[in-house]
Amino acid sequence: MSPTPDVLVLGGGPGGYVAALRAAQLGLSVVCVEMDKTLGGTCVTVGCIPSKAMLQSSEHYEFARLHAREHGVVIEGGVRADLAAMLARKDDVVGSNTKGIEFLFRKNKVVWAKGRGTVTRVRPDIAVEVAGADGTTTTYQPKHLIIATGSVPIGLPFLPFDEERILSNVGGLRIPEVPKHLIVVGGGYIGLEMGSVWRRLGAQVTVVEATSSILPGQDEDIQKEAAKIFAKQGLVLRTNTKVVAGGRTATGVEITVESAGQTEVLAGDRVLVAIGRRPALTGVDAAALGLATTERGVLVADDQLRTNVPNVFAIGDCIGGKMLAHKAEDEGVVAAEVIAGKPTHMHYKSIPGVVYTWPEIATVGLPEQELKASGRAYKVGKFPFSANGRARTMGESAGFVKFLADAETDELLGAHLIGPNVSEMIAQVVLAFEYRGSSEDIGITVHAHPTLSEAVKEAALAVTGRALHV
């Protein structure tokens, strides 16, 4: 007889494993199907977690090499980067996280079905076949199905990933030696984060971006400030530049780029292609199953994560939108709670985004150019970190906090931060957004002194012309 859990989650990434845990907390019997050797998906194994480990290690190295002496810290004999140790530490961090998820599954009695899952039907009931690594096949007939199959990197047809010379984010985290010249195709968050890691470790890094600026879609002030800072750090930024051809050579890679009607060949040791991701529907034949998709091939789900088929839910990258781990996690929680009968739904307006370069970039809401194009009347408040006492003590005075608020109601419409540790400061702003707060709400809230977060308070006060320290 086929197992009949209350919920089967297809995919053990950040959306899937969180959905499984929440459903189990609510008293439901849960099976999570994951074909990789570990739980955690792209985020934990080859994305968010390992990239942040490498970013942290390379930041320590650059601080020791360039800035420690400013703080009176003298390192005798010079500073050397031990890449093998950095990579080993990154793997240890990943291992700790994946083992932690396994522990949580055991604690909450979530069954991990190790194997490749295929949804064979969704009407009149649901059936999922799981082909295990040992050659056995188990058919599950869950009462509810949550599809959480994630996404995969988008490649270029003439630069197929081999993860040796032509890299996705996976290979970008496993380069065994510091490249002399790393070419990064794509000036978004993945390209800039990975480019920053290898630049700090000694590589020449050229970032090629097809649009008019790095960080497409971000507030224009953020784009300009980031470009200025990153260029000063040593990243070579080639915007309005399209990659039209390329491939491996005997010793590395060459790509042909086109800009302003002129073509040029760039040669490097390796090329990292970071032009985006596309939904992966591994094991899900949406057309055959009758699951609705958009023109771009993503599953259609409402704000309760229901698809067009009863008892079938979809979360995370496979439904598009912002491809962020924290979005997927919250969608997993909502899907599990809806299945358990709780009245809940997603709020997409208040999802933050973070770029973990240095300085960091954190945003929520609308960029100014979108507000301007909409014709809505708005006010701007801005405060530089150069006027923040805590930032000065750290020697980290680059960047600013910027708020956009409705001209009449003062409701917050956008917040854009670039500076030290802003990934941690964005949470207070998101909380204000979630409750439709105003700039005044943040401005009149007492912030501890001296802290970086005082820049948030000052920028909020600046919306109404009340900033104190500029």
C-alpha positions, 0 to 999 in steps of 0.5 A: 500500500502506498504511503499517504502523508498529509503533505509531500514537499517536492524539493528540500531547498530553503522553501521546501525544507521550511514548508516541511518543518512548519507543516510538521509543527502544525501536526501534519505528517510530512515527507520531503523529497530531495534528490541531492545528497544533502538538504538545503538546496542551492542556497545552502549548498552552492549559493547563499551560505558558501558565497557568504563564507567566502565573502567573509573570509576575503573581507578579513584578508583585505582588511588585514592587508589594507586597513589593519594598520589604520587601526594600529594593528601591525601584522609582521611579515605581511599577509598571505591568503591561504585559498585552500583553507578558505575553501575548506572553511566554506565547506565546513560552514555548508556542512554544519548548515546541512547537518542542522537541517537534518537534525530539525527533520528528525526532531520534527519527524519529517521523513526525508525521501532520498531520491528523484521525485516525479509527479505522475498525477494530480487528479483525481488524487496526487501521486509522486514516484520517488526513485531512490539511489538504491534502485527502489521506487516508492509511490506516495499518495499525499493529501497535499503537494507542495512543489518547491523545485527551485531554479537553475542558472541561465547559461549562454549557448556559446558558453556552456557551463563546464564548471572548470573554465566556464562557470556558474555560481557553483564553479565560481565557489570552487576555483582552486587557484586565484585567477589572473583575470576573471571575466564576469558576465552580468552585473547583478548581485551574484556577479558582483559578490563573486567578482568581489571575492576574487578581486580581494584575493588578487584577481583582475576582475572585469564585469560585463553588463549589457544594460546601462548600469550595474545592479539593474532594477535598483534605485539609480542613486544606489547604482551610481554610488555602487559603481563609484565604490566598486571601481575605486576598489578595482573592479573593471565595470563594462556597462552597455556591453553585450557578450556576442560570442566566446569559448574556451582556449588552450589556456583559458577563455575568450569572449567577444563583446560589443559596445557602441557598435564596436567589437572587442575580444576579452581574454581571461583564465575563467569566465563566470556567467551570472545573467540570472536564473530560471525556474526548474520544474524537475519531475513536474510536467506542468502541461501534462499534469494540467498545472497552469504556467505563465508565458515564461514557464513559471507555475502560477500560484495565488497569494496563498500559494495555491495552484489551479489544481486543488491541494497542489501548492507551489513556492519559491523560484519555480513560481518566479517573482524575486528569486530569494531564499527568504521569499521562498521560506515565507511562502513555505510557511504560508503554504503549510499554514493554509494546508493546516486551515489557518487564515494567512497569505503572502505580503509581497510588498515588504520583501527586502533584497540584499547584495553582500558586497562591501559595502553592502546594499539593502533595499525594500519597496520602490526605486525612485525612478519607478515612483517618478515614472508613476507620477505619484508625489513623493518626498526624499530623505537621505543621510550619508554614513560619512556623518555617522559617528559609528561609521567613522570609528569603523573607518567605513564612511562610504554610502548612505541611507535613502527613504522615499515617502508619499508626499501627503501621507508620509507612508514609506514607499522605498528604502535604499541603503548602501553602507556597512552592515546594512543587511542587518539594518534593513529589518527595522525598515521592513517592519515599518513597511509591513505595517504601512509605517511612515518616515516619522514612525522611524524618525521619532523612534529612539536609536542607540548611540553610537550605532550605524542604525542612527543613519536610518533614523536621520534619513527618515527625519530628512524626509521632512527636513528634520535631520540633525547631523547634516 
